């Protein structure tokens, strides 16, 4: 895959039933959250957890009478949890020619202390089945200067970014081929973990990079967050993260 069609993770989405409660839950986990954003023309709002090159989006419904992009259906059928993954791309038009679909321009209101601003972005949703088991799409930020501030990148748990994603699929071999065709073989080998589950396909885990696992563990202990030491690093039960299974892994 040529550089620009897939530039790596942009953001992971977590569907939540109560957006304000979710903000407090993730702050307890040691994440700093940005001010609240509201999608213009949609019934959804978000709190984002920013890293240097990617981020997490806590997504909730604030007006059920408006378009929710199927978040209501997801919450009703699956409950809270990992909803999908956006990949960064600086060449959405070329990607649309390769995969199909039509780029769509959107914007949201971001409620900053000094006033509300309007970050703008362009999305491409590829045809269903392009990324097996995953609700995945591509994103290009049109106002990147509004996306990050230094204080938003500091997290008490030491989080630095998204390391990898784990996806349950019905056929690992077939899914591997599909993902490599879209995202590139090197990216898939390094950042995508496919596991077989014919009953519940979907995004089932997220690796979070930290610089010091001992410091992260100490933070969790002080905060009363139960965690498990395992092969990748530390794992936190979904009950602490609105149904999302998180793995904190070392990155030097």
C-alpha positions in Angstrom: 0.0 0.0 0.0 1.6 3.3 -1.0 2.3 5.8 1.7 -0.7 8.2 2.1 -3.5 5.7 1.4 -3.1 4.3 4.9 -1.1 6.5 7.3 -1.8 4.4 10.4 -4.3 4.6 13.2 -6.2 7.9 13.4 -8.6 7.0 16.3 -10.4 4.2 18.0 -14.1 4.7 18.9 -15.8 3.6 22.1 -19.6 3.7 22.2 -20.9 4.8 25.5 -24.4 5.1 27.0 -23.8 8.1 29.2 -21.1 10.4 27.8 -20.6 12.4 31.0 -20.2 9.3 33.1 -17.8 7.8 30.6 -15.6 10.9 30.8 -15.3 10.4 34.6 -14.6 6.7 34.1 -11.8 7.3 31.7 -10.3 10.1 33.8 -10.3 7.7 36.7 -8.3 5.3 34.4 -5.7 8.1 34.1 -6.6 9.6 30.8 -6.9 13.3 30.1 -10.0 14.2 28.1 -10.4 17.2 25.7 -13.4 19.5 26.0 -16.6 18.1 24.7 -17.3 18.0 21.0 -20.7 17.9 19.2 -21.2 16.7 15.6 -23.0 19.3 13.6 -26.3 17.9 12.2 -26.0 14.7 14.1 -27.3 13.6 17.5 -23.9 12.5 18.8 -21.2 14.1 20.9 -17.7 13.0 22.1 -14.9 13.4 24.4 -11.5 12.7 22.9 -8.3 11.3 24.5 -5.5 12.7 22.5 -2.0 11.2 21.8 0.7 12.6 19.6 -0.4 10.9 16.4 -3.7 9.2 17.2 -6.5 9.2 19.8 -9.5 7.6 21.4 -13.0 8.9 20.9 -15.7 8.3 23.6 -18.9 8.6 21.5 -22.4 9.1 23.0 -25.9 10.1 22.0 -27.1 13.5 23.1 -30.1 13.9 20.9 -31.8 10.6 19.9 -34.1 12.4 17.5 -31.2 13.2 15.2 -29.0 11.0 13.1 -26.7 8.8 15.3 -24.9 6.8 12.6 -26.2 3.6 14.1 -24.7 4.2 17.5 -28.2 3.6 19.0 -28.3 0.2 17.3 -24.9 -0.7 18.5 -25.7 0.1 22.1 -29.0 -1.8 22.0 -27.5 -4.9 20.4 -24.0 -5.0 21.9 -24.0 -2.6 24.9 -21.1 -0.3 25.5 -17.6 -1.1 24.1 -15.2 -0.8 21.2 -17.2 0.5 18.3 -14.7 0.9 15.4 -11.4 2.2 14.1 -10.6 5.1 11.9 -7.4 5.0 9.8 -5.5 8.1 8.8 -5.2 8.8 5.1 -3.9 11.9 3.2 -5.2 10.5 -0.1 -8.8 9.8 0.4 -9.7 10.4 -3.2 -7.2 7.9 -4.4 -8.3 5.5 -1.7 -12.0 5.9 -2.8 -11.0 5.0 -6.4 -9.3 1.8 -5.1 -11.9 0.7 -2.6 -15.1 2.4 -3.6 -17.2 4.8 -1.6 -17.5 8.6 -1.6 -15.6 10.9 0.8 -17.8 12.9 3.0 -17.0 16.3 4.7 -18.1 16.7 8.3 -17.4 19.1 11.2 -18.1 19.3 14.9 -18.3 22.0 17.5 -15.5 21.9 20.1 -16.3 23.7 23.3 -13.0 25.4 24.3 -12.7 27.7 27.3 -12.0 30.7 25.1 -14.9 29.9 22.8 -16.3 27.3 20.4 -14.3 26.2 17.3 -15.3 24.0 14.4 -12.8 21.2 13.6 -13.4 19.9 10.0 -12.6 16.5 8.7 -13.3 14.2 5.7 -14.3 10.6 6.0 -14.4 7.6 3.6 -16.5 4.6 4.5 -15.4 1.7 2.3 -18.0 -0.9 1.1 -19.2 -3.4 3.8 -16.9 -6.4 4.2 -13.8 -4.5 3.1 -12.3 -4.9 6.6 -13.8 -8.2 7.9 -15.2 -8.0 11.4 -14.5 -4.3 11.8 -16.5 -1.1 11.5 -13.6 0.7 9.9 -13.2 3.9 7.9 -10.6 6.4 6.8 -10.2 10.0 8.0 -8.3 13.1 7.0 -8.3 16.1 9.3 -8.8 19.4 7.5 -8.1 21.6 10.5 -5.2 19.7 12.3 -4.2 22.8 14.2 -7.4 22.5 16.3 -6.9 18.8 17.2 -4.1 18.9 19.8 -2.8 21.0 22.6 0.3 20.1 24.7 -1.7 19.7 27.9 -4.1 17.3 26.2 -1.3 14.8 25.5 -0.3 14.3 29.2 -2.0 11.3 30.8 -1.5 10.3 34.5 -1.4 6.6 33.5 1.5 7.2 31.1 -0.4 6.5 27.9 1.3 7.6 24.7 -0.7 6.1 21.8 -2.5 3.2 20.2 -0.1 0.2 19.8 -2.4 -2.3 18.1 -5.9 -3.5 17.7 -7.3 -7.0 18.1 -10.2 -8.1 15.9 -12.4 -11.2 16.1 -13.1 -12.7 12.7 -14.7 -15.8 11.3 -11.7 -16.8 9.1 -8.3 -15.5 10.1 -6.5 -16.5 6.9 -9.1 -14.8 4.6 -9.2 -11.7 6.9 -5.4 -11.4 6.8 -5.5 -11.2 3.0 -8.2 -8.6 3.1 -6.5 -6.4 5.6 -3.1 -6.6 3.9 -4.7 -5.6 0.6 -6.3 -2.5 2.2 -3.8 -1.5 5.0 -0.5 -3.0 3.8 1.2 -6.2 4.9 3.8 -4.4 7.2 1.1 -2.5 9.0 -1.0 -5.6 9.5 1.9 -7.7 10.8 2.9 -5.0 13.3 -0.4 -3.4 14.4 -3.3 -5.8 13.7 -4.1 -9.0 15.7 -6.7 -11.2 14.2 -8.4 -13.9 16.3 -11.0 -16.4 15.3 -14.6 -16.0 16.6 -17.4 -16.8 14.3 -20.1 -15.8 16.8 -19.0 -12.3 17.8 -16.9 -10.7 15.1 -15.7 -7.2 15.9 -13.0 -5.0 17.5 -12.2 -6.9 20.8 -9.1 -5.3 22.2 -6.9 -2.3 22.1 -3.2 -2.0 23.0 -2.2 1.3 24.6 1.5 2.3 24.6 3.1 3.4 27.8 6.7 4.3 28.7 6.9 2.7 32.1 4.7 -0.3 33.0 5.6 -0.2 36.7 4.5 3.5 36.9 1.2 2.6 35.1 0.6 -0.3 37.5 1.3 2.0 40.5 -1.2 4.5 39.2 -3.9 1.8 38.8 -3.2 0.6 42.4 -3.5 4.1 43.8 -6.7 4.6 41.8 -8.2 1.3 42.9 -8.3 0.0 39.4 -7.9 -3.8 39.2 -5.5 -5.0 36.5 -3.9 -8.3 35.4 -0.3 -8.8 34.4 -0.1 -10.8 31.2 2.3 -11.4 28.3 1.7 -8.0 26.5 1.8 -6.0 29.7 -1.2 -5.0 31.9 -4.8 -5.6 31.1 -7.8 -3.8 32.5 -11.2 -5.4 32.7 -13.9 -3.9 30.4 -16.0 -2.9 33.4 -13.6 0.0 34.0 -13.6 1.3 30.4 -17.2 1.2 29.3 -16.9 -2.3 27.9 -13.6 -1.8 26.1 -10.8 -4.3 26.8 -7.5 -2.4 27.2 -4.0 -3.7 27.2 -1.2 -1.4 28.4 2.1 -2.3 26.7 5.6 -1.0 26.9 7.0 1.2 24.1 10.5 2.6 24.5 
